[in-house]
Amino acid sequence: MASTNSWTLELESKVSALRKFRACVMDWHTLAPKLAPHVIDNAHHVEGDGGTGTVRHYNCGSAVPFNTMKKKVEFLDVDKCECKYTIECDGVETSTWNIKMKPTANGGSVAKVECTSKGVQANDMMLKAKESAAEMFKSVEAYLIANPNAYN
């Protein structure tokens, strides 16, 4: 029987929920190689139109404990800034990610990321994935603050 590991991450941001969602979720395949090449070397579209059912292939960088990922969008609600996707990685049977971004009173947002992985035996792999996710959100925030017209 495969083991299951999970983690939750909550990150506050000065950037609005919709801008952050568009950059982190809708366009991460484009931004990642530019902002975090040590996390994602490159990505390409496999199938779908960007919505539910879309599949993308990622070649991972040294900061991630996997060589390749295949990410499939299982649920997407852009208006509510929510999504769920599954990831297949070498060394991991399946990961399920739930991302929700909520607006805050000051015009910023809070991102809540929940990840459950089946088949991951090493806790250090999960910790590295969590650290990479946190870095991803922070790098996108810095990019959006530096580029105030991006993803409006």
N, C-alpha and C positions, 0 to 999 in steps of 0.2 A: 504494500500500500504506500502510495506517495505521501510525503509529508507536505504540510501546508504552513506557510509563513506569511505574515501580513504586517503592514505598517500604515500609519496615517501621518500626514504632513499638513500643517496649516501655516500659510504664509500671508502676512499682510503686505499690501503694496500701495504705493501712492498713485498707481495707474488704475483707471476705471476697469470694471469687470469685463465689459465688452471688448475693449482694446486688448486687454491681457489675454482674453479667451481667443480672440482672432489670431493673435500672434503665437501663443503657446500651443493651441490646439489645432486651429484651422490651417495655419501656415508653418508649423514647426518643421516640416520636411524641407522647406526652403530656407528658413532662418537658422536651423541647427548647424549646418555645415559652415555658415558664416560666423555665428556667434560662439559656437562651442564645438570646433572640429575635433577636440579630444574626446567628445561624447559621441558625435555623429560625423563620420567622414563624408558620407553622401547618402542620398535617398532617391528612390524612384517610385513612380506610380505603377501599381500592378493592375488594379481594376477599380471601377466605381467612379462616381462623379464628385467625390469629396464628402458626401453624406454617409448615412448609414449603409454599411456594406462595403465601403471603400477599403482597399488593401494597399499598403505601401511597404516597400522593402527598404531597410536601413542597413548600411555597413557601419559598424560601431568603431569608435576610437578607443584609445587606451584607458580612458576613465571609466569605462563600462565593462563589467565582467563577462560580456558576450561579444562574439565576433559579428553576428548578424541578428537582425530582428525582422519579424513580419508583423505589422500592426494592422488589425482589422477594427474598424469602427462598428460597434454593436448598437450604439444609441447616440443620437446627437440632437440637442435642442439649443440652437444658437441663441435664440431669444432669452432663454433662461440660463445661458452659459453653463450648460451641463453636457457631459459626454461620458460614455463608457466604451472602453475598447479592450481587446484581448491582444496579447503579444505572445508570439512563439519565438523562443530564442534557443540558440545552441546551449545545451546545459540546463534548460528550463522547459518543463513540459508546457505550461501555460501560465501567463500572468493576466490578471484582470485589473484594470485601472478604472477608477471612477474619479472624475474631476468635476468640481463645482466651483464656480466663482461667483461670489456675492458682493454687491456694492456695499460700501461703508458710507457713513454719514458725511465724511470729509471728502467724498468724491473718488476715493480709492477703492480698494477691493480686498477681499480675503479669498484666497484659493485653498480649497480643501482637496487633498489628493489621498485616495485610499488605494492601496495595492495589495493584492493577494496572489501569492505564487504557489503553485503546486509543483512538487518535485525538486525544489531548491533545498539542498542538503546543508549548505554552508551559510551560516548567518552573516558572515562577512560579505557574501555576494549580495544579500538583501540590503545590508547597510550601505554598500557602494551604490546600489541602485537608488536608494533613498537620497543619498548625498548628491548624486547626479541630477535627480529630479529637482532638488532644492536649488542647485546651481543653475539649472535650466531656467527656472522661474526668475531667479535673481538677474541672470544675464539678459533675459527678455525685458525685465523691468528697466534695467539700465539703458538698453537700446531704445525703449519707448520714451523714456524721459529725455534722452538725447535727440530723439526724432519725434517731436510732438505732433507732427501731421501724419505719422505712420499709423495705419490700421484704424483710422477714424471712420 
